[in-house]
Amino acid sequence: MAFANSYRGKRVLVTGHTGFKGSWLCEWLLSLGAKVSGYSLIPPTQPALFDQLGLAQRLDHHIGDVRDLAAVQAVFAKVQPEFVFHLAAQPLVRLSYSIPVETYATNVMGTVNVLEAVRLSGKPCVVVAITTDKCYENKEWVHSYREEDPMGGYDPYSSSKGAAELVISAYRQSYFSAPDSVVKLASVRAGNVIGGGDWALDRIVPDCIRALQRGESIPVRNKIATRPWQHVLEPLSGYLWLGACLANAQLSPFNAQLTSAFNFGPALTSNRTVAELVQEILKHWSGKWEDKSDPHAVHEAKLLNLATDKAYHFLQWKPVWPFAETIAQTVGWYSLQHSKSAASVADDTLAQINRYTHDARQLAISWAL
C-alpha cells in the first residue's frame, strides 16, 4: 500500500529510464504494479544498472533523444501516460565544461520538448520534472537553499538546470495554471544521490568502487567539498509521493499548492565532506585513498545544502536513512552484485527497496503507511 496504491495499473512514462536514478525508479514502479514505459538514450555506462536489472525486457522500452520533439510526441501518443517522470539529462558537472552545447540542448530544450508534448497531447497527466540542487545560484553560504531562492549556476550543467526550472515555471504559469487544468506540473530538486548501480565516470562513489575492485587507492580530487549525501531511494520516495498527491487531492490538504518546486534532501547530519564519505566507505570495504587535489581543476562548489521544510510540511515527507546507513546500504549493494544474473540483481535491488519502505513505515512516514 505504499504511496496509497496510486500507481497500480497506471500508465507511467519515465524519461531517462536507462540511467542510474531512472533504473531505480522503474524498478520501484514495477513493484508498485505500474505499467511502465521508458524513453531515453542507450544506457550511458558499461556496466549499467538498467542492463543489470534486465529492464529492457520488463517494461515498454523506447530508445530516443529528448532533443527530438517529433519522437517525444510519438512516444506520448503511443503511451498516453497518466504520470510522467522527466529525468532525461546530461547529468555531470565536469563533463558539461567539455560539451556545453549538448548539455544545454538536452537539459533545457529536452525539458521544453517533454512539456510541449504534454501540452499538445491535451490529456490528463501528472508531471514531475526532475532537476538538481545545483540549479540554485550558489553563494557558498552555510545556510540551506529554499525553493524560492534564485536560480543560477556557475558551470554549464548547473546553469542549464536553473534554466530548465525557469522553463518549467513558465509552462506551468502559461498553460497549466487554471483551476480546471488537466495537467499537474511540479519540479523536484535533489543532488548528491548515491546508491548501488551507479557506474558513471567522475562520480565519487563509482570511482571508489572501481578503485577498490582493482585493489588500488581511491583518488580523491576535492576532499574538503561538503555535500548532502543521500541514498537514491530518498528523493525517489519524494518524487513518487508528490506524484501520488498531485493525482489524488485527498492525500494532501495542500493539494492546490503542490504544483510548484520541492527540495528533497537528507538530514543536516548527512552533510559531510568527501573525505568523510570515503572514510565511511572504507569501513565496509577495506582499502585506502590518496589526495589527488588539483589546484587547476575546473570550478566545483565547495558547499551546498538544501532546506526540506516545504516537503515536510506539505507532504509529510522526511528522509529515512542516516548517513552511516546510506553508506552501508550502498556498499552492500555493490558487494552483492559480483557475477550475478539480472534476476538476482533485481531481487537484491527490490529487497533494498522493501527494506527502505519498511524502515519508512517504522518512522510513520506518510507515503509508506
N, C-alpha and C positions, 0 to 999 in steps of 0.2 A: 504493500500500500504506500510505498514511498512516493512523494510528490502527488499524493491524493489520487493515484491511479490515472493521472492526467494524460499519459502518453500511450496507454494501451489501445492498440488498433488505429492509432492516428498516423497520418502521413507526415513524416518529418524529413526535411531536406537539410543536410549538413554540407556546407561548402568547406573545402579544405579538409575533407574527411580522411585523406591519406596521411595527414601529418600526425604528430605526436598527440596533441590535445584532441584533434578530431577523431583519432582512433579510439582513445579512451571514451570520448563522448558517444561514439557509435556503439561501442561495447555495452555501455551503460543503457543506452536507449533500447538496444535489442533485448537486454534483460528485463526491461520495463514493458515489453510487448509492443513497441512501436514498429511501424512499417518504415524502415529507414532507407532513404536514398542519399547518395553522396555525389558531389560534383567537385572535381579537383584535378590538378596535375598528377602525374605518376608519383608514387612515394618518393620523397625528397632525399632519402638516405638509404644506405645499404650497410647493415640490415635496416629494416623499417618495421615498426610496431604493427602497421597495417598488414604487412605480409605475415608477420609472426602470429597474428591473430586469425589469419585466414579470412579477413573481412570481405574480400572481393567476391567470395562465394556465398556470403551470408547476408548481403544487402544488395540493393539496387545500385550498381556501381557505374558511374559515368566519369570518363576522363575528359577534361576540358579546362579552358582557361577563363577566369572571371573577367579578363580584359576583352573577351569576345561576347558582346551584348546579344547577338543573334543566337549564339549557342546557349547562353544563360537562359534566354527566353524559351528556347526549345525545351530545355530541361524542366522549366516551370510548367510549360504546357503539358508535358507528359506526366509529371509527378503530381501537380496541383497540390502543393504542400499546405498543410494546416499549421505547421510550425516551420520556421527557418532559423537555423543557427549559422550565422555567417562568420566562419573562422578563416577562410582562404586569405593568405597574406604572404608577403616576403617578410619573415619574422626576425631577421638577425641584424643587430645594430652595426657590427663591424663590416658585414657584407654590404650593407647599404651604402657605405662610402665608395665601394667599387662599382656598384650597379645602381646609381641613384635613379636613373630614368625608369628602369624596371620596377624599382621599389615604389616610386610614386604612382606609376601606371597601375600596378597591382593593388596597392593599398588604398589609393584614392579612387581611381576610375573603376577598379573592381568593385568597390563598395557602391559607387554610383550605379553600375550595371545591375547589381543584385537588387537594389532598391527600385530601380526603374522597372525591372522585371516584376517585382511585387506590385508596383503601381499599375502597370499595364495589364496585369492579369485580372485586376478588379475582383479578386476572390478574397473571402475572409482569411486572415492569416495573422499569426503572432510571429514577429521577427525580433530575434535577439542578435544584435550585431556586436561582435567581439573586437575590441581594440587593445589597449595596453595601458599599464600605469605610466608608461613613458610619454603618453600624449600630453602631459602637463608641461607648462613652462617651468622647468626645474631650476630653482634658485638655490639648490643645495642647502636648504634650511632644515632645521631639526624637526619642526612640527609637520604633521601629516597633511597631504593634499586632499581637499574635499572636492566633490563633484562640480561645484560652482567655480572653482579656481580656473584661471585662464589656460587655454590650450597653448602649446608651443612646441619646442623640440630643437635641440642643438644640431643633431645629426639627421640625415635624410630619413632613416627609419622612424625616429620619434616624431619628426615634424609631419611625415606622411600620415601617421596615426592621429595626430592632432587635427590634421586637415580632414581625415575620414570622420572624426567626431563632428566637425562643422557640417560636413555633408549630411550626416545622419540627422542632426538637429534641423537643418534646412528642409530636408524631405519630410520630417515629422510635422514641422510647422506649416509647410506649403501644401501637403497632400493628405496627411493622416491625423490632423488635429481636431476635426469636427467630432462632436459627441457621438454621432452615429457612424463614425469611420469603422469600416470592417477590418482595417489593418491596425494592429497594436505594435508599435515600434519602440524598443528600448536599446540602449547601448550599455556595455559592461566593460569594466576596466580592471585588469589584473596583470600581474607580472611576476617574474622570477619563480615560475612554476617548475617544479621538479617532480620526478616520479620515474618508475620503471618504464623502459621502452623509448626513452628519448635518446636518439643516436645522432643528433645534429652535431656538426662541427662547430667549434668555437663557443661551446657552452660548457660551463664548469663541471657539472655532474657527468655528462657523457665523456668529457676529457679525462676526468678522474677514473671512470670505469675502464676506458680504453687503456690508460696507462697501467692500472692495476692488473688488468687481464694480461698485459705483456710483461709484467714484473718490473716495470720502470717507475721512476719517480714521477709524481704528478707535477706538471709545470703550472705554476700559478702566476698569472701576469698582473693581477691587481688585488693584492691580498688585503688591503685596507678598505676596499669598497664595501659598503654596508647595504644589504638588500633585505626585503621582507620575504624570506623563503617560505613557500607553501607547497604542499602536495597538490598534484594536478586535480585530485578529486575535490579539493576545497572550492576553487572557483567554479568547477563544473556543477557542483551541487547548487551553487548560487544561480548559475545560468538556467538550469533546469527548473528550479523553484520559481524564479522570476517568470519564465515562460508559462508555467502552470498557473501562476496567479494572474497573469495577463489574460489567459484564456478563460479563467473562471473567477468572476468577481467575488464569489462567496469565500474564496481562500484568503483574501486580504482586505481589511477595512479601508486600505489606502489604494484600492484598485485604480481609481481615476488618476492617481499621481505616479503610477508605475511606468508610464510611457515617458521615460527620462533616462538619465545616466546613473549607473550604480558602480561603486567600487567594491571589489571583493578581495580581501587580503587577510593575512594571518594576524594573530595576536602580536602586540608590541614586543613580546619576549622572543619572537621569531626573527626580529631584525638583528641579523648577525653579519659579521664580516665574512669575506670569502675565506680567510684563513680559518675562522671558527667552523665554517661549513666543512672544509676539507678535513680538519682535525676530527670532526664528528664522524665523517665517512670512514676514517681510518680506525675508528673504534670497532667497526663491523667488518672491515676488510683490511688486513694488515698490509702495510706499505709505508712509503714516505713521500714527502713533497719537497719541492725546491722553489725558491723565489725567482721568478723569471720576469720581474717588473721591467718594463721598457719605458724609459723617460720620453721616448719619441713616438710612442703609440698614439693612435687616434683617440680623440676625446671620448671618454665614457663617464657617466655620472658617478660621483662618489657616494651620494646619499639620496635615498628615495623611499618614502613611506606613504602609505595610503590610509586615510580615515575611512572606517567602515560603519560609522554610526547610522547612516541612512539605510543600509541593508539590514542592520539590526532592528531599527525602529519600524521600517515599512514592511519587512519580510520576515522578521524574527529569525534572521539568518546570523550565524556566527561560525567561526572556524571550529574544527573538531580536534585535529591532531596538533599537539605542541611540536616544537622544533625537533626534539630528540626522536619522537615517534615518527615524524615525517622522514627523517633520515633513515631510521631503522626500516621502515616500510619500503623506501626507495631502494636501498642497497639490498634488502631482502629479495625484491623482485629480480634484480639483475643476477643475484647469486643463484636463483632458482631456474633461470631461463636457459642455461647451457644445454645444448643438444636436445632440445625438446621439440615435439611436434606442435603444429598450430593448435590442435585441440587442447594439448596440455598447457600451452602458454595462455590460451583463452580461459581455461579453468583456473589457472593461477591468478589471472587478472580479475576475473569475476569474483574469486574468493576475496581479493583485496577490496573490491567494491562492496561486497557483503559485509566485510569486517568494518569498513568505514561507516556504512549505513547503520550497523549495529551500535557502533560507538556513538553515532549521532543520536540514535534513539535513546541511548542511556543518558545522554545530556539533555533530552527532551527538546531537541531542535525541531522546529515546526515541520520542515519538509519530510522528516523521517518518521513522523508519528502517524 
